[in-house]
């Protein structure tokens, strides 16, 4: 699917030395963009650099929590979420013992073959719609 990068700085952020990390980050990027495209409530996804990492935001609808891609210390590449969100704990409840995680902030990968479009697509969808779920929970609880 590989869409063009938003700008040359973002393209450069994918030019990492490790070919496995580059392939994995590009595969996660594609999964984020494909997932976002099938969620009309998310609106357009903005690709930007945050902390020097490719990041995916929902600025028009503000429906989601930022997703970032990068190279962590404990793995070859990672999908990062906001550490104060419930995204990783919710993911681990839905998919216990499937993946390596770093606290409440990241899923760690060593190879592109570890990316599961269903499981990791679920986390990406939850991130892109995170604020919609929080609002629905508040309304359901009457707060």
Beta strands, then each sheet from edge to edge (+ up, - down):
strand 1: 46-50
strand 2: 53-57
strand 3: 67-70
strand 4: 77-80
strand 5: 100-102
strand 6: 106-109
sheet 1: 1+ 2- 3+ 4- 6+ 5-
end
